[in-house]
Amino acid sequence: MQVQQLLLRPGADALTPDALAALRALHPNLLLVFGSAAWLQRVAGPLAEAFPEAQRMGCTTAGEISAEGVTDDSCVITAVRFDRCQLAQVSTRLAGMADSAEAGRRLARQLPSEGLRAVIVLGQGVAINGSALIVGMAEVLGQQVPITGGLAGDAAAFTETWVLNQSGVHRDELVCLGLYGEALQFSHGSFGGWSPFGPARKVTRCEHNVLYELDGEPALDVYKRYLGEHARDLPASGLLFPFAMLGSDHTEIGLIRTILGVDEASGSLTLAGEIDPEGYLRLMHAGTDALVEGAEAAAQAARKMHAGDGQGLALLVSCVGRKLVMGGRVDEEIEAVADVFGQGACIAGFYSNGEISPFTGNLECKLHNQTMTITHIAEA
């Protein structure tokens, strides 16, 4: 397995002959592309023309991650050459949020099942129920096939995201990559670093991922009271104050939910994934040091699963909320991950509207929010 990376910064030429030649020399069978909507539109055609046989997938972001750190309004193209593993890409159109679970089933049914070892999925990140998508995929694939990936970002605007697949760039598509072969080494880790504050509030009315009431009050009213002056910047400011999900007995279940939108008329909050109608929610907050430590913990979990020397691709999907909290120190969490894996791993990824990964030490996949999730891919 070999990896080559190209970073196109703001204002750069889209794809120069020299840049394409460097990627062609690898003879890649996979191209991962993360960037702004403008960049994805610019590079989709040239990449399809230059690499018609390669699997091409990617999405828009709230920040691009590469070996050089975190950049905005750029494009990171990571070319991968697998020598002993096989790949299969499938896509489906997402008709709307209510279609999320069935879209997951459609994706999973299209993947050849024989020899399937792992799956990477990228989806649009606004009108989607990410946890329902994963449930639908897992119903078909079973719990023994790990699923990782993330939901596209749009720089915290929560208005429009795009996904790249073999046919181009789309606003309403989901793309899924199946990885096959006994030589595949696939490990993962996820961790947050957020701390709770305030009391746990009972979910008294919700529907899937739309939260209507907490403790019998409109959820938006309760949330605004906690946010104070930050409430005027909703929904973007909600990234700074996510919810921790608690079970019906107040136990931590390890999942955090980010706010994707607010509805003033109904007093509701739309969260990135399913809400337990019998559970509780509690607000969270964090500082940079705690988030960097969380990223390091995620890397250590993925590294522990991987028996090799760290060579390969480390795919990082981190939440846009973490980026907003860390501000100018955001590179520190990428540096922490790189230090764990060492020089042999190529770092690539993006800041997202939702992260997809199994729990650390578990194969059952979940939609995470406000976490750093890491997928390490190598060949034996």
Summary of the structure (lengths in Angstrom):
residues: 380
radius of gyration: 19.5
end to end distance: 8.9
largest distance: 61.9
contacts: 1443
relative contact order: 0.17
helix: 28%
strand: 39%
